[in-house]
């Protein structure tokens, strides 16, 4: 890096910092998206169980 000018060194440092920031943000987004998918599937499963329980109760009353 001694051969490079100050502007080049600053540009490389800024590029590396931006790359690290993007990597951190994408990792956080992926983690959050994964949690949202799981929560959505759990909500669907709860709805299915509640529907089955309701049907069972209606059949039991007859």
Order of alpha helices (4+ residues) and beta strands (2+ residues): alpha
